[in-house]
Amino acid sequence: MTAGPGQGTDDASPAAALIVAAGSGLRLGAAVPKALVPVGGRPMYEWSLAACLSAKRIDRVVIAVPPGGGADFGDVEAELVDGGASRSESVAAGLEKVTSDLVLVHDAARPLVTAALIDAAVEALERDPASDAVIAAAPVTDTIKRVGPEGTVTET
């Protein structure tokens, strides 16, 4: 395979990453699109982009950005595409730019993804050609409380 900037390996199929970053940030209460909110000193989307660019199995990155908002993302090592009004519209717009058989779709609002997790997801999908998708998940280790309308705990 011919890989992008230092990614990919010669013994694996190329995979593309689609980072969905077109959310408005309204529920977050942000004055900017959610993916541009600073986390740890840089915009949230940059954490996901760095992980994708470091992943050995990714040879191309596409970022679905708020419509008309590509300039806000600066000069990045990815192709920018205008997203849509919904997440599914943004994914569809991004997928139109992808030619790889294997595609990682990742939400920029989840910036703690690692290159190792990205590679593991691509490898899991490649190992089972009958699968249409894989989802990375981890068991919940924290205590979760459900609170009812009156503000009292209803479930642990």
Summary of the structure (lengths in Angstrom):
residues: 156
radius of gyration: 17.2
end to end distance: 49.5
largest distance: 58.4
contacts: 448
relative contact order: 0.19
helix: 26%
strand: 21%
